């Protein structure tokens, strides 16, 4: 079992830093609030515009007609705002960007000021909060906001943020007392109630920051309560996981984020039933993964097996699965999950970005022959709920502004997991150019990683310390590498897929790792894929471009059809 490090301990460099700077300064990560002002700037949903019993609807700009699930529109802006702020804030902190740090600080001050005297932080006025019989966003709106505040606390040590979250969580635990209430016992639930289970993310991180075990106990109870109720987003319920014939069917994003709730519950104590459920869940996941590592999520899994051309995935699903992989790595100590995280980030996450415009695909397939809204250009459309997600957009406001905020979160969540704390030192879990700073017993430590990984598998490290100190650095040996070469140290050992170097480190110590990688052709179902190290090869296709909605100068929707000149053959 490893430990996450504070958010600002690891700073990106190289190509990833360049991408993050561009996304912040010239892309949706820094400017989404300007692109959809009615959803962010003009709706103080956590403050003056909290929801009351008088609230009926919100105009979000979506194309779908009103339906039974339209009540979710009431809480949507809390997700959009908090997830966008989470990505923007974490990116600004990791880049130490003065302009956007000030922007983040302004939002933090505003949000802290919305806390009621009793400690409540959320989107509901007193006449509604904690008093629901149907669809609601109570726990979800809190979870998405509290992740922001905890990230700010980790990086800045602003105690007000930690105190605010702890007070607010106390209010929620009092309103839904452990063993005496049923927060998921509602009728006609939809997305908000299901998302609320990831309140366990907050509880898990609070435990890691405070060592207060009441948070873990409450997290386990929340998972058990979720498993007892008939809910629409029920894939990770205990009974389904223990049924060998059950296949995932729910909304993909919910399923992949709920893995973390089960994981947290199962690691609290050695519970054979929960451990079996986690093992079963991970086994069921396998048939949902496309060659790029992306999980079915277009938007429901629907019991299908992944297909490289026919099953799409949401950008939200990519992010949530990556976050789940890094938690599996942290809680199990099994670096297999680091391999999974790298593969997902370098292939699916990068592949769903527009190659040169500030936009992403809401839905994407690995084999992508068009991006015209529907999966195939001539697919029949449901007039009540048209499929318009297969396109590039800086906002996707005509569907939902959910994938764009998560596309802003994924890079900082990858960076924060590059290094982890072990019992005797540190684990280099995810590779990529970066600078890692920490301390042990008052001794300052800086480890600089220089590389163009994953495009080059030669990686250089330099260790600088304020005084000589002994500790272990454990380097992950990727599963795709059969051999490696380590220079700069005399002694090392290999334990499983960890290359362990323990020594008395001096300032200026340098070492180099070279992982052997070969171009491989692998079978995937009835197809073949070509890979090199952590990269999946793709064949670029010529496309005919059509512009769509323009949100602001430089920010537009983009559609593509396959050009007649495209050659689909491999030579």
GULUM-131793 format. One record per residue (C-alpha): residue number from 1; x, z, y. Coordinates in pm, 1 decimal. Each point is the difference from the previous one (the first is absolute). Example, Ala and Ser with C-alpha at 12.3 -4.5 7.8 and 13.67 -1.06 7.14 Angstrom:
2
(1 (1230.0 780.0 -450.0))
(2 (137.0 -66.0 344.0))
***
This chain:
571
(1 (0.0 0.0 0.0))
(2 (133.5 -99.6 341.6))
(3 (-96.4 98.7 353.5))
(4 (-94.6 -221.9 290.3))
(5 (223.7 35.9 304.6))
(6 (-127.2 38.6 357.5))
(7 (-128.5 -322.4 151.0))
(8 (284.4 -59.6 246.5))
(9 (282.8 71.5 -246.5))
(10 (26.3 -367.6 -99.2))
(11 (23.1 -282.6 253.4))
(12 (-19.9 -369.1 -96.5))
(13 (261.6 -256.1 94.5))
(14 (73.6 -360.5 -87.8))
(15 (-278.5 -251.1 -54.7))
(16 (-267.0 265.5 -53.7))
(17 (72.0 162.6 335.1))
(18 (-16.0 -342.3 165.5))
(19 (-340.0 -61.6 -158.0))
(20 (-130.6 342.2 102.4))
(21 (118.8 -46.6 360.6))
(22 (-173.8 -336.4 17.3))
(23 (-322.0 142.9 -144.9))
(24 (5.6 285.5 249.4))
(25 (94.6 -189.5 315.2))
(26 (-169.6 -333.5 -64.0))
(27 (-241.1 58.2 -286.7))
(28 (-311.2 185.4 -109.2))
(29 (188.8 322.6 -78.7))
(30 (51.6 65.8 369.1))
(31 (-286.8 -196.4 152.8))
(32 (-305.2 30.6 -225.2))
(33 (-169.2 224.8 255.6))
(34 (15.4 -289.9 248.4))
(35 (-134.0 -251.1 -252.0))
(36 (-308.7 203.8 -98.2))
(37 (-54.7 232.3 298.4))
(38 (-360.6 84.6 -89.7))
(39 (115.4 148.4 -329.6))
(40 (291.3 201.8 135.4))
(41 (21.3 32.7 377.2))
(42 (-372.5 15.7 71.2))
(43 (-117.6 228.2 -280.4))
(44 (119.0 359.9 28.1))
(45 (-139.9 72.6 -344.9))
(46 (201.9 320.7 -46.2))
(47 (-93.0 125.0 346.6))
(48 (-271.0 -89.5 249.7))
(49 (-159.3 -256.2 -233.3))
(50 (-36.4 218.4 -308.3))
(51 (-289.5 -97.7 -223.1))
(52 (-330.3 184.9 27.6))
(53 (-337.1 -29.8 -171.6))
(54 (-99.8 -236.2 279.9))
(55 (266.3 -253.7 -101.5))
(56 (-140.0 -302.6 -177.8))
(57 (256.2 -281.6 1.5))
(58 (321.3 -129.6 150.4))
(59 (82.3 -356.7 96.3))
(60 (325.5 -83.0 -175.8))
(61 (-6.8 -377.8 13.6))
(62 (-49.7 -52.7 -373.5))
(63 (-173.9 -309.6 -132.7))
(64 (-182.4 160.1 -295.6))
(65 (-367.3 77.5 54.7))
(66 (-132.9 353.9 8.4))
(67 (-47.0 143.2 -345.9))
(68 (-37.6 331.7 -174.1))
(69 (370.5 64.5 45.7))
(70 (-6.0 -56.6 376.9))
(71 (-9.2 377.5 56.4))
(72 (373.8 -9.7 -70.2))
(73 (43.3 -187.6 328.7))
(74 (-51.4 331.4 176.2))
(75 (331.1 143.1 -120.8))
(76 (203.9 -322.8 -26.7))
(77 (172.6 40.7 335.0))
(78 (153.8 329.6 -111.0))
(79 (179.0 -184.5 -280.4))
(80 (104.3 -286.2 226.3))
(81 (129.1 232.6 270.2))
(82 (179.4 252.8 -218.8))
(83 (160.4 -245.8 -240.6))
(84 (115.5 -219.4 288.5))
(85 (139.1 301.8 183.8))
(86 (169.2 119.9 -319.1))
(87 (186.6 -329.2 -35.1))
(88 (78.1 -39.3 369.9))
(89 (116.6 359.6 39.8))
(90 (218.3 2.1 -312.1))
(91 (153.3 -335.5 90.5))
(92 (77.1 117.1 354.2))
(93 (155.0 320.6 -133.9))
(94 (215.2 -180.6 -257.0))
(95 (120.0 -248.6 262.9))
(96 (33.3 265.7 272.0))
(97 (-179.0 -244.3 230.1))
(98 (-49.0 165.5 343.5))
(99 (-300.0 -206.4 112.8))
(100 (-202.8 45.1 -316.3))
(101 (110.6 360.2 -48.2))
(102 (-162.4 74.0 333.9))
(103 (-309.6 -192.1 -107.3))
(104 (-12.6 203.7 -321.3))
(105 (52.0 324.9 190.5))
(106 (-294.4 -81.2 227.3))
(107 (-225.7 -46.9 -302.1))
(108 (122.2 324.7 -158.9))
(109 (-74.9 196.7 316.8))
(110 (-346.7 -154.6 21.2))
(111 (-80.0 76.5 -363.9))
(112 (127.9 357.9 13.1))
(113 (-225.2 55.5 300.6))
(114 (-307.4 -91.5 -208.4))
(115 (39.5 303.1 -228.0))
(116 (-292.7 240.7 32.6))
(117 (57.3 369.2 60.0))
(118 (-86.3 72.5 -364.0))
(119 (268.8 -245.2 -114.8))
(120 (-217.2 -300.1 -93.3))
(121 (161.6 -342.9 34.7))
(122 (-217.4 -292.5 -100.3))
(123 (-260.4 -258.0 97.5))
(124 (-324.7 196.5 -29.8))
(125 (-184.6 212.2 252.9))
(126 (-120.9 346.0 -111.1))
(127 (-343.8 -132.9 -98.4))
(128 (152.2 -220.4 -271.3))
(129 (332.8 132.0 -118.5))
(130 (22.3 122.6 -361.1))
(131 (-373.5 -59.2 -40.1))
(132 (-52.7 -328.2 -184.3))
(133 (-223.2 -123.0 -278.7))
(134 (129.2 -357.9 2.1))
(135 (282.1 -228.7 112.7))
(136 (235.9 159.0 252.8))
(137 (360.5 -2.8 117.9))
(138 (63.3 372.3 46.9))
(139 (294.5 53.8 -234.0))
(140 (127.4 -355.2 46.3))
(141 (12.7 14.0 379.6))
(142 (180.6 331.7 -20.9))
(143 (248.5 -119.3 -263.2))
(144 (98.7 -312.2 193.2))
(145 (46.0 198.7 322.7))
(146 (186.6 290.5 -157.4))
(147 (253.6 -238.4 -156.2))
(148 (80.7 -115.9 353.5))
(149 (45.1 353.2 131.8))
(150 (216.6 105.5 -293.6))
(151 (221.9 -304.8 46.6))
(152 (42.7 93.1 366.0))
(153 (84.8 357.9 -92.3))
(154 (257.1 -103.1 -261.1))
(155 (187.5 -222.4 242.6))
(156 (-26.5 202.3 322.1))
(157 (-42.5 359.1 -126.8))
(158 (-291.2 33.0 241.8))
(159 (-153.0 312.9 -152.5))
(160 (-329.6 -62.0 178.2))
(161 (-72.0 -290.8 -234.5))
(162 (62.1 203.7 -315.1))
(163 (-200.9 294.5 130.9))
(164 (-287.1 -231.1 95.2))
(165 (-13.6 -152.6 -347.6))
(166 (17.4 336.0 -174.5))
(167 (-280.5 138.6 218.2))
(168 (-214.9 -306.4 -61.7))
(169 (61.0 8.7 -375.0))
(170 (-96.6 367.5 -0.4))
(171 (-330.7 -95.1 164.2))
(172 (-66.6 -263.4 -265.8))
(173 (92.8 229.7 -288.7))
(174 (-235.4 261.4 144.5))
(175 (-282.4 -254.6 42.3))
(176 (51.5 -128.9 -355.7))
(177 (111.1 319.2 -176.8))
(178 (193.7 -43.5 -321.7))
(179 (-224.4 49.2 -302.1))
(180 (-310.2 56.5 212.6))
(181 (-82.8 -341.6 145.7))
(182 (-31.1 -366.6 -95.6))
(183 (138.9 -228.1 274.7))
(184 (-45.1 -314.7 -213.1))
(185 (-358.7 79.2 -104.3))
(186 (-175.7 -265.2 210.7))
(187 (-240.0 -287.9 -55.1))
(188 (68.3 -364.1 84.5))
(189 (366.6 55.9 68.0))
(190 (221.0 -290.8 93.0))
(191 (358.3 -29.0 119.1))
(192 (30.7 306.0 224.0))
(193 (-83.6 266.3 -255.6))
(194 (240.0 -154.8 -250.4))
(195 (281.2 -29.7 253.1))
(196 (-51.4 367.9 73.9))
(197 (170.6 93.2 -326.2))
(198 (336.5 -84.5 157.8))
(199 (-37.6 316.4 204.6))
(200 (229.0 101.4 -286.9))
(201 (279.9 -198.4 171.5))
(202 (-15.2 248.6 285.5))
(203 (-19.2 300.1 -230.3))
(204 (295.9 -123.1 -203.8))
(205 (215.9 -53.6 309.3))
(206 (-103.9 335.3 148.0))
(207 (116.9 168.5 -317.4))
(208 (332.6 -183.5 16.9))
(209 (45.1 107.8 361.5))
(210 (-119.3 361.4 -30.5))
(211 (26.8 101.2 -370.1))
(212 (-355.9 134.6 30.8))
(213 (-153.4 -46.8 -345.2))
(214 (-358.3 33.0 121.0))
(215 (21.4 -366.0 102.3))
(216 (87.1 -109.5 -352.5))
(217 (-280.5 206.5 -149.3))
(218 (-247.7 -158.5 239.5))
(219 (134.6 -349.1 -76.7))
(220 (-53.8 49.8 -370.6))
(221 (-350.2 130.8 57.9))
(222 (-85.6 -301.9 217.1))
(223 (106.4 -235.2 -278.2))
(224 (-205.1 196.1 -254.1))
(225 (-304.5 -8.4 231.4))
(226 (42.7 -374.5 48.3))
(227 (7.2 -44.9 -378.3))
(228 (-330.3 183.9 -43.3))
(229 (-214.8 -215.1 229.4))
(230 (-161.3 -343.6 -51.3))
(231 (183.9 -198.9 267.6))
(232 (47.3 -368.4 70.5))
(233 (380.5 28.1 16.9))
(234 (44.1 172.7 -333.2))
(235 (286.0 -173.1 -185.0))
(236 (233.1 300.9 6.1))
(237 (-260.6 247.7 -120.4))
(238 (114.3 193.1 -304.0))
(239 (-269.4 -129.2 -236.5))
(240 (80.5 -364.4 76.1))
(241 (373.0 47.0 -42.1))
(242 (-42.1 167.5 -337.6))
(243 (-224.4 -283.6 -121.2))
(244 (236.2 -251.5 -167.3))
(245 (-247.3 -285.0 51.6))
(246 (-53.5 58.0 372.3))
(247 (148.1 -252.2 242.0))
(248 (39.1 52.0 371.8))
(249 (-292.1 -151.6 190.0))
(250 (-23.4 168.9 340.3))
(251 (129.9 -98.0 342.8))
(252 (369.9 -50.4 -57.9))
(253 (124.4 194.6 300.7))
(254 (-188.3 310.2 -110.4))
(255 (128.2 -23.8 -354.6))
(256 (366.1 -33.3 97.1))
(257 (-8.8 278.7 259.0))
(258 (-188.2 232.5 -236.7))
(259 (297.1 -10.9 -238.0))
(260 (172.7 237.1 243.5))
(261 (-283.8 251.3 -17.5))
(262 (18.7 5.6 -379.1))
(263 (379.8 20.2 16.3))
(264 (-11.5 299.2 234.2))
(265 (-258.6 173.3 -218.8))
(266 (199.6 -63.7 -317.2))
(267 (328.6 135.3 136.7))
(268 (-141.1 332.6 116.4))
(269 (2.9 136.2 -353.6))
(270 (82.4 -131.1 -343.3))
(271 (-350.2 -119.5 -85.6))
(272 (-0.6 -220.3 -310.0))
(273 (-337.5 -153.8 87.7))
(274 (108.6 -105.4 348.9))
(275 (334.6 -119.5 -132.0))
(276 (-180.2 -215.0 -255.9))
(277 (-226.1 -133.6 273.6))
(278 (298.4 -97.6 215.0))
(279 (166.8 -175.1 -293.0))
(280 (-322.7 -186.9 -71.7))
(281 (-44.7 -95.6 365.6))
(282 (348.4 -148.4 18.2))
(283 (-63.0 -195.5 -319.9))
(284 (-327.7 -138.0 136.3))
(285 (181.2 -106.2 317.1))
(286 (224.7 -246.0 -184.1))
(287 (-260.0 -272.3 -51.9))
(288 (-86.6 14.3 370.8))
(289 (345.1 -109.1 122.4))
(290 (88.1 -355.0 100.7))
(291 (357.2 -134.8 -37.6))
(292 (87.8 119.3 352.9))
(293 (-106.2 351.3 -98.7))
(294 (-311.5 -11.9 217.4))
(295 (-313.9 157.4 -148.9))
(296 (-340.8 -166.4 -22.6))
(297 (-201.1 88.0 307.5))
(298 (-215.5 -288.1 120.6))
(299 (-172.3 235.8 66.8))
(300 (-117.6 144.8 -332.8))
(301 (197.9 8.0 -324.2))
(302 (-311.6 -66.8 -209.2))
(303 (162.4 52.0 -338.9))
(304 (217.8 -310.0 32.2))
(305 (356.1 -76.3 -96.5))
(306 (231.0 -120.6 274.1))
(307 (50.5 -373.7 40.8))
(308 (270.2 -156.4 216.9))
(309 (-243.7 -250.0 152.1))
(310 (-349.8 146.7 -31.1))
(311 (16.8 374.3 72.7))
(312 (78.3 95.8 356.9))
(313 (126.2 323.9 145.1))
(314 (-58.2 181.7 325.3))
(315 (290.5 98.0 220.0))
(316 (-153.9 348.2 -6.7))
(317 (41.2 1.3 -378.2))
(318 (366.5 -98.0 29.7))
(319 (68.7 290.6 233.7))
(320 (-196.1 257.2 -197.8))
(321 (167.6 -96.1 -326.7))
(322 (344.6 16.9 160.9))
(323 (-80.5 347.6 133.0))
(324 (-116.4 97.3 -348.6))
(325 (321.6 -131.0 -156.6))
(326 (216.3 205.8 237.2))
(327 (-203.0 311.8 -80.4))
(328 (41.6 -68.3 -371.4))
(329 (373.7 -27.3 62.6))
(330 (6.5 324.8 196.7))
(331 (-211.2 202.6 -240.6))
(332 (133.2 -127.4 -332.6))
(333 (362.0 -74.3 86.6))
(334 (-36.3 -325.7 -195.6))
(335 (179.5 -273.6 194.7))
(336 (-202.8 -266.0 -183.4))
(337 (-251.2 48.0 280.1))
(338 (267.2 -84.9 255.7))
(339 (47.4 -335.2 -173.7))
(340 (-375.8 -53.8 22.0))
(341 (-4.5 91.5 370.3))
(342 (283.2 -238.6 85.9))
(343 (-156.7 -288.0 -191.2))
(344 (-334.1 53.8 172.7))
(345 (150.4 33.5 348.2))
(346 (242.3 -291.0 -16.2))
(347 (-242.5 -242.5 -163.0))
(348 (-370.6 72.0 48.8))
(349 (31.8 178.8 335.0))
(350 (238.4 -254.5 149.4))
(351 (-184.1 -291.4 -157.9))
(352 (-332.1 91.0 163.9))
(353 (155.4 -11.6 347.7))
(354 (-16.7 -319.7 201.6))
(355 (358.5 -132.6 -3.4))
(356 (31.4 -31.6 378.6))
(357 (-321.2 110.1 176.1))
(358 (-105.4 365.6 52.9))
(359 (-271.6 0.6 -265.4))
(360 (-67.0 78.9 -363.9))
(361 (-238.1 -106.3 -272.7))
(362 (-288.8 239.9 -60.3))
(363 (-28.5 -148.7 -349.7))
(364 (274.1 -197.6 -172.3))
(365 (79.3 -141.1 -342.0))
(366 (347.8 -49.1 -142.0))
(367 (-58.3 -373.0 -48.3))
(368 (-150.7 -88.5 336.1))
(369 (-121.8 -358.2 38.6))
(370 (-214.8 53.1 309.8))
(371 (-84.9 263.4 259.4))
(372 (-339.2 -105.7 133.4))
(373 (-201.5 320.2 -23.3))
(374 (-127.1 -48.4 -352.7))
(375 (217.6 8.2 -311.2))
(376 (-50.7 -375.8 -47.2))
(377 (-85.9 -231.4 290.9))
(378 (-331.6 -115.8 -149.2))
(379 (-124.6 329.5 -142.2))
(380 (-374.0 60.7 62.7))
(381 (-59.2 274.4 254.3))
(382 (-240.4 293.8 8.4))
(383 (-166.4 -24.2 341.0))
(384 (-52.1 375.7 10.5))
(385 (361.3 82.7 -78.3))
(386 (226.1 -305.6 26.1))
(387 (349.4 6.2 -148.1))
(388 (227.2 -42.5 303.0))
(389 (291.0 223.2 -99.8))
(390 (244.4 -263.7 -129.5))
(391 (162.5 -83.8 332.8))
(392 (272.4 126.7 230.3))
(393 (-107.3 216.1 291.9))
(394 (148.2 262.6 233.9))
(395 (-320.0 206.6 -29.9))
(396 (-257.2 -139.3 -247.4))
(397 (-271.8 147.5 220.9))
(398 (-260.8 -231.9 -150.6))
(399 (42.7 189.0 -330.3))
(400 (147.6 344.3 67.5))
(401 (300.7 125.7 191.8))
(402 (141.7 188.0 -297.4))
(403 (272.4 -219.0 -151.5))
(404 (180.0 -50.9 330.6))
(405 (54.5 374.9 57.3))
(406 (123.3 40.7 -357.3))
(407 (235.9 -295.1 44.1))
(408 (152.8 205.2 280.9))
(409 (39.3 305.4 -221.4))
(410 (170.7 -156.7 -300.0))
(411 (352.2 -45.2 142.5))
(412 (37.5 357.8 131.5))
(413 (-139.2 135.0 -327.3))
(414 (259.5 -204.2 -188.6))
(415 (279.2 120.9 229.3))
(416 (-94.3 367.7 -34.2))
(417 (42.4 -30.0 -377.5))
(418 (342.3 -168.0 1.1))
(419 (170.3 336.8 -52.4))
(420 (-136.6 312.9 -167.1))
(421 (129.7 352.3 -48.3))
(422 (104.9 107.9 -347.8))
(423 (103.3 342.9 -125.5))
(424 (370.0 -67.4 49.6))
(425 (0.8 -260.5 274.6))
(426 (-175.1 -325.0 79.8))
(427 (-146.1 -297.2 -184.3))
(428 (39.1 -353.3 129.9))
(429 (-337.6 -118.6 -122.6))
(430 (-84.0 -316.2 194.3))
(431 (269.3 -233.2 126.5))
(432 (27.6 -158.0 342.3))
(433 (225.7 25.1 303.5))
(434 (-55.2 339.2 160.9))
(435 (149.2 314.5 147.9))
(436 (-80.6 335.0 -159.0))
(437 (69.0 327.7 181.4))
(438 (-59.9 350.2 -131.2))
(439 (176.8 331.6 -48.4))
(440 (85.8 243.5 -276.6))
(441 (68.5 361.9 94.0))
(442 (75.1 -97.1 357.5))
(443 (231.5 -288.1 -91.5))
(444 (-110.9 -327.6 158.3))
(445 (-4.6 -301.4 -230.9))
(446 (-38.5 -367.4 85.6))
(447 (-9.1 -278.0 -259.7))
(448 (1.1 -356.6 129.5))
(449 (-114.0 -277.5 -231.4))
(450 (104.5 -355.0 89.3))
(451 (-150.2 -290.7 -190.3))
(452 (-235.4 -294.5 16.4))
(453 (-180.6 121.7 -313.9))
(454 (-199.9 -137.1 -179.3))
(455 (150.1 -337.5 96.0))
(456 (347.1 126.9 -91.8))
(457 (62.1 265.5 -264.7))
(458 (329.5 122.7 148.9))
(459 (-62.0 330.9 177.8))
(460 (250.5 203.9 202.4))
(461 (-25.4 368.5 89.6))
(462 (195.1 219.7 240.0))
(463 (-31.3 378.7 -0.6))
(464 (77.2 205.4 310.6))
(465 (-16.0 381.3 2.1))
(466 (66.2 265.0 263.5))
(467 (221.4 177.6 -253.1))
(468 (88.7 -64.4 -366.0))
(469 (-286.2 84.5 -234.0))
(470 (-79.6 -49.1 -367.1))
(471 (-327.2 -156.1 -111.9))
(472 (-129.2 -274.1 -228.3))
(473 (-117.6 -345.2 98.4))
(474 (-209.0 -162.4 -272.1))
(475 (-33.5 -375.6 35.5))
(476 (-286.5 -172.4 -175.9))
(477 (107.5 -273.3 -238.6))
(478 (-271.5 -265.3 23.4))
(479 (-168.7 -88.9 -326.4))
(480 (79.9 -368.4 50.9))
(481 (377.0 64.6 15.1))
(482 (179.9 17.9 -333.4))
(483 (340.7 72.8 150.8))
(484 (135.3 142.5 322.9))
(485 (333.1 58.0 168.7))
(486 (68.3 313.5 204.7))
(487 (316.3 23.2 208.9))
(488 (129.5 266.3 236.7))
(489 (-32.6 298.1 -234.6))
(490 (202.6 106.8 -300.8))
(491 (-268.2 174.5 -202.2))
(492 (-368.4 -57.9 -55.4))
(493 (-252.5 40.6 -278.6))
(494 (-307.3 -191.7 -106.1))
(495 (-312.7 194.0 -90.4))
(496 (-276.2 -240.2 -97.0))
(497 (-44.4 -230.1 298.8))
(498 (187.2 226.9 241.8))
(499 (366.3 -45.9 88.9))
(500 (114.9 346.8 103.0))
(501 (296.6 67.1 225.4))
(502 (89.0 364.3 61.4))
(503 (298.5 76.6 215.5))
(504 (126.0 187.3 301.8))
(505 (-93.2 -251.6 266.8))
(506 (225.2 -62.5 300.5))
(507 (-83.3 -185.5 319.3))
(508 (66.9 -369.7 -40.8))
(509 (-45.5 -10.9 -377.1))
(510 (-112.1 -346.9 -101.9))
(511 (-133.5 -145.5 -320.2))
(512 (-146.1 -331.4 -106.2))
(513 (-261.7 -84.5 -258.9))
(514 (-47.7 -344.1 -144.2))
(515 (-293.5 -55.9 -233.1))
(516 (19.0 -300.6 -227.8))
(517 (-304.2 -222.5 41.5))
(518 (-83.3 -326.5 -169.5))
(519 (-268.2 -258.8 53.6))
(520 (-253.2 64.1 -273.6))
(521 (-299.8 -193.7 -124.2))
(522 (-254.7 243.3 -140.5))
(523 (-333.0 -52.7 -168.7))
(524 (-304.4 135.9 179.6))
(525 (-319.7 -52.3 -198.0))
(526 (-3.3 -377.4 -64.5))
(527 (221.6 -75.6 298.7))
(528 (365.1 45.3 91.1))
(529 (151.9 174.8 299.5))
(530 (348.8 -32.9 144.1))
(531 (170.1 310.5 131.3))
(532 (336.8 113.5 130.2))
(533 (56.6 372.7 25.3))
(534 (-285.0 151.0 200.6))
(535 (-124.7 -339.2 118.0))
(536 (-269.1 -228.8 -139.4))
(537 (60.1 -366.5 76.7))
(538 (-274.4 -216.9 146.2))
(539 (-32.5 -371.3 69.5))
(540 (-84.1 -73.5 365.0))
(541 (-292.4 -238.0 49.0))
(542 (-72.5 -225.0 295.6))
(543 (-322.2 97.0 173.9))
(544 (-226.8 -137.1 270.2))
(545 (-57.3 262.0 270.6))
(546 (-326.0 70.9 184.1))
(547 (-16.9 263.2 276.6))
(548 (-276.0 258.7 7.9))
(549 (-101.2 276.6 236.2))
(550 (254.2 90.9 267.2))
(551 (10.4 373.4 74.2))
(552 (270.8 -24.3 266.7))
(553 (287.3 -229.6 81.7))
(554 (208.5 -29.7 -316.6))
(555 (-261.5 173.0 -218.8))
(556 (-233.7 -232.1 -189.4))
(557 (-164.0 -57.8 -335.2))
(558 (163.6 -270.1 -208.9))
(559 (-146.2 -216.2 -277.5))
(560 (183.7 -229.7 -240.3))
(561 (-96.7 -266.6 -249.5))
(562 (236.0 -160.1 -248.9))
(563 (165.0 -306.4 151.4))
(564 (-25.7 -323.0 -194.9))
(565 (379.4 -17.5 7.1))
(566 (38.0 324.7 -195.4))
(567 (195.6 -23.5 -322.3))
(568 (-98.8 265.8 -254.1))
(569 (263.8 -91.9 -255.1))
(570 (314.7 196.5 -69.1))
(571 (316.7 -204.3 -31.6))
***
